[in-house]
Structure formats: structure tokens, C-alpha cells
Amino acid sequence: MLRLTNKKKQQALLNTQLLKQKSLYLALRYQDFSLNKETLGVCNTNEHEIIISLTTFGYRVNDVHLTIESLFQQSVKASRIILWLSTRDFPNKELDIPSILKKQAKRGLEIAFCEEDLGPYTKFFYTLKKHPESLIVTVDDDILYANDTIDLLYRAYLKDPKTIHCLRAHKMLLDKTGQLLPYKKWEKVTQEKSPALDIFPTGVGGVLYFPNCFDDEIFNKGEFLKLAPNSDDVWLKAMSLKKGTYCQKVLDERPWEPRNVIIEGSQKYSLKRKNKSREEGNDPKIKAVFDKYNLLERLYSQ
């Protein structure tokens, strides 16, 4: 991991603050619709509906407008942006929503409430249920995304529409006996240049899913909540692998960070910490899902 000097840390903090101020200014001042106004596509010449889907919880709702603004300001506009909120966290619905999100709703943001809170699974589950024929881009709620995020993903999709494209990914590695190595020993910044079954997209970077890229088991709430609680990346990868769908990291030589910025303070209650712990880590969840569906055989088949 890159260790920053105090000077670099201060500069990184300053850059984050400047980006937050810019995002806040845009969110408060912009009056444009901020999404593609065409019935289909992200611009006049495109034929696909692109939906950006995300969720948030608790205290993060007060900062999620920053992420949303970075998605509004994309060089290629999405058709829709849907923010899913659970009625457990927001029982009063509109009364619990910050006014700045209501301003963004006037510019095209869709705020949708769900009765059942599925944690991080919420961001894909309900959108995929309602819009199975659309291109769905999942993102996290604590990132200021670079303004070419959708452009990069969509161009990659147009070149290869049968592959799941992402901007961050690991490469899953096997040991000499053919078993998966521990998560921490995978190739974290993969240089793989071709679509493959062993590419593991990480949702924080933004992932574009195309219609029918998952096995039908994707909607089995009982299984994903039992086998991989709070680890939607594991389940989504497993269900695309079960289907036999290849994944690929977008070929962009620029580093994902610092082009994309983590919102300061958002990691206080991050799931990442739990997923790295021994008791609640990714490894037992990966093993549980892969064993359940015999997914190592899929990796051997490539």
C-alpha cells in the first residue's frame, strides 16, 4: 500500500475538500436535468438505456449527494440514476431525506424506497428486478467518480457486449493443488488484457452489467444472505461465473486513484473492515458460495 508523507497527506486532504466543495456547489446551483433526456440511450446516437444504481444508509445519506453529483456530471450521461433507501433506515421516507437530495430529484435523481433492507445487495437487486433489459452500472455511495466513468464502461461494452466490464478488478489465483488462494494473495491490480472467468470485479470502481449476464440464481435472497452476507461483490461474481460470463477490467493505464476520491469520513462504518477480518472476511464467504455451486470447475473450463 502506498504510504503518504505528511505533506502528501495534507495535499490529498486538500484535494478531497476542493472536490467536495465543487460537488456541493454543483448540486446546489445547477438547474439542468443532469441526465440524458432521450427516451433511449445516454446520448442521441446510442440505443441502450443505462441505469446507475446505488444505495446508502444511516449517516451516509447526508453526503451521498456528492457521489450523485459526480454521476450527474459525467461526460456521457446515464439515462437514470436510482438511489435505493430502506424504510428501516428511513421510516418517514421523504421527511428523512436531506433537502439537497430533493433538489437533485428535481434534476432527475430517482429516490426509491424498499421495504426489505438487503444491505449492499440493495443496489443491484431491486434495479435488476425492475429493469432486466437495461444496462446497469453499480457504484458505491462514498466515492467521487471521475467524469469519464460511464464513458469508459460504455465504450468497453460497445466493443464487447458479452462481457462484464469494470474499472477495478482482481485476478483470482489458484495454488498448485487447484484450490483458490486466499483473497489477500490474489493479483490485486490485474494487468490481464483479455476477458476471463477469473477476473473479479470490485464494485467500488463501477461495474457495467448487461442483460442476462447472471445465472437465474442471482435473485436467491436466502442463499446470498446466508452464504455471503454484506459481500455483494462475491455473490455477483459467483453468479456471473455460474452463467459462464467473462469479465474484464477496462484497459486504462491511468490509476483508478487518485482520479476517483473517497469521501472523507465515509469509511467510519465501512464494510471493508469487516470483510478483511478473520471472522467475517471474504475468504469463508467465497469458499461457501464456490462450494455450494461447484464454481471451481468453471474456472478450470477457461
N, C-alpha and C positions, 0 to 999 in steps of 0.2 A: 504494500500500500504506500502511496506517495506521502511522504512526511513533509509538511509545510513548515517553513520557518515562521517565526512570529510576524515578520514583515509580510510574508506571503499570506498568512492567515488574515492579517488585517486588511490586505488588499482584496482577498476573496470575500471577506465580510462586507467591505465597501461596495464591491461589485454586486453582491446579493441585494444590498439595501437599495442601490440605484435601480436595479431591475424591478424590485418590489414597488418602488415609488413610481416608476414608469407604468407598470401594470395597473397600479391603483389609479393613476391619472387617466389612463385609457378607459378603465372600467367606469369611472365617474363621468367622463366628458364625452366619450364617443356616443353618437346618436345613430350611427349606421346599424343596419340589421345584423351585420357581422357574420352572416352565413350566406352560402350560395342561395340565391332566390329562385333559381330554376327548379322546376318540379323534379327533374332528374339531374344527377351529376353534381360535381363540385365546381364546374365552370361550364360555359356554354357548349364546349366541344366534347364533354365527357358524357358517358351514358350510364354511369353507376351512381347509386346512392351510397354515400359514405357517412356512416354514423359513428361519432366519437362517444364512447360510453365510459362513465366513471362513477364512483361512489365516494362518500365521505361519512364521517361520524363525529359525534361529540364536539370537542373544541375545534377540530379542524374545519368545521363549517365556516368559521369566521375568516379563514384565509383561503378557502378553496377558490374564491373569485379570482385570485392571482393566477392559479393554474388555468382556469377557464378563459381568462383574458388572453393568456399566451396561446390558447387554442383558437380564440376568435381572430387573432392577428396572424394567422397562418398565411403563407403566400398562396397556397391552394386551400380554398375554403371547403370545410365539410358541409354536407347537406343538413346535418342535425348534430347537436350536442345534447346528450341526455345525462343529467345528474340524478342518480338514484339515492333516495333517502329512506330509511326505515322509519315506520311510525313508532317503533320502540324508542328510538333516539329522538324523534321529533313528533311527539304525540299531538301537538297542536298545529301541525303542518305549517301553513303559511305564517302563523304567528311566531313560529320558532326560527324562521328564516331571516338572516340578515338582510337589511334593505338593499345592500349593494347587489345581492343575488337577484332581487326582484327587478332591479334596474337592468341587469343582464338578461333576465327573462323577457323584457320588452324588446331586446335586441336579438332574440332567437333562442336563448337557452331554454331547454325543456327540463323542468324540475318534476320528477316523478316519484311518487311515494309507493312503497311496497310494505305489505303487512308483515311478511316474514323476513327477518334480517339474516342474510347469508354471509355476513362479513365481507371479505374481499371478493367472494364469488358473486356478490350482488351486481358488480359492474358488467359482468358478461351474461349472467343467467337470464335476467328479465329482458334485456335487449335482444338477445339471441332468440328467446321465445317469441317475442312480438315481431321481430324483423329478420326472419331466417334467410331471406333472399338479398339482404343488403351486405355491403362490405362493412365490417365492424372493426373499429380501432379502439382497443382498450388502452387506457392510460391510468397513471396513479394521480392521487389528489394533492401531492406535496412537491410537485415539480413545476418549474417554469420552463416550458418546452421551447426549443429553438424553432424559429418561424418557418423552417423548411421541413418539419417533421412529417406532415401529411404528404407533402410533395415527394419526399424520398420514398415513403412507403407506397404511395400510389403509382409512381413511375416503376418501381420494382414489380408491383402487381401486374401492371400492363405488359411488362416484358415476360412475366412468368405467372400466369393466373392460376396455376395449380399448386402453388407453393405458399406457405405461411411466411410472411416477411416481417422482420423485426429490426430494431435499431440497436439492441443489446442482446447478447446471447452467450451461452456457454457451450462447450463441446463435451458431451458425456464420454467418459473414458472407461474402458474395461481393463481388469487385471489379466494376468496370464492364464487364469482359470476360466475366463469368460464372464466373470461377475463384475457388476458395476463398482468402480472405485468410489470412495466417499466423495460427497459433494465438494468438499474443500480441495480435492485433488483433481477436479475437472479442469479443462482448459478454460479459464475464466474469460479471457478476451480472445475469442476464437478468431483465427485467420482463415478459416475454411471459406473457399471461394465458390463452392457449388452447393446446391440444395442437398440436404442429407437428413436421414432419420435421427441421427444422434445430435443434432443441433437443438439446444434447449433455450427457447426464447425467455427473456426476463421481462415481465410486464411493465416494469418501471420505465423502460425505454420507449414503449409504444409498440404495439403488435397489430398487424392487419390480418384479420381472419376473413376468408372468403366463404360463400355458401357451401354447405356440405363438406367442410374440411374436417369435421369431427365425426367420430362414431356416435351412434344413437344413444349410447350410454351416457353421453355428456350431461343429460338432464337428471341423472340419478342422484338426487339430493341426499338420500340416505347413505349412499356409498361415499360421496366426496366429503360429507361432513364427518363421517366415521373414519375413513382412511387417511384423509389429508386435510384436517381442519386448519383453516387460515392459510392454506398453501395452494392457492388457485393456479399458480404457475405450474405446479406439479401435476394437477389434475388436467389442465388444458393440454399440456404436453402429452400426457398419457393418452388422452382421448384422440388427439391427432395421430399419435403413433399407432394406436389401435386401428385407426382408419387406414393407416399406411401413407399419411400425408407428410411430405417433406417440408422442412423448414430451412430458412436461410437468413443470415444477418445481411442487411443492406451493405453493399460494398462502398463504404465511405471511409476514406483514410483519416478523416478528422476524428479526434477522440470525442466520445459522447459527452464527457465532462471536459472542460467547463462550459461547453455550449449550452447544456441543459443544467439548470441550477436547482438544488434542493432548497425549498423554502425554509428559511431559518426558524428553528424551534419546532418544526413539524415532526421531528423524529423522537420527541419525548416519549410517545407511546407507540413507537414503530413496531410493526410485526416482525421486522427484520431481526430484532434482538431475540425474540422468541424462537424464530426459525433457525438461529445459529446455536441455540442452547442444546445440550445433550439430550434433555428430556423431551423437548418439543421441537427438535431440529428437523431439517429437511430429510435427512437420511432415513429415519424409520418410516416416514410418510412415503418416500419414493419406493422403498422396499415393499411396503404394504400394498401400494397401488400396482406396482410392477408384478408382484407375486400373484395378486388377485386376477390379473388379466394376462398373465404369461407374456409380458411385453419384451423380455429379453430376446425372445425368439424373433420379434420384429426387427430388433437391431441387427441380429445376425443375418437377416434376409437382404440387407442392402449391399 
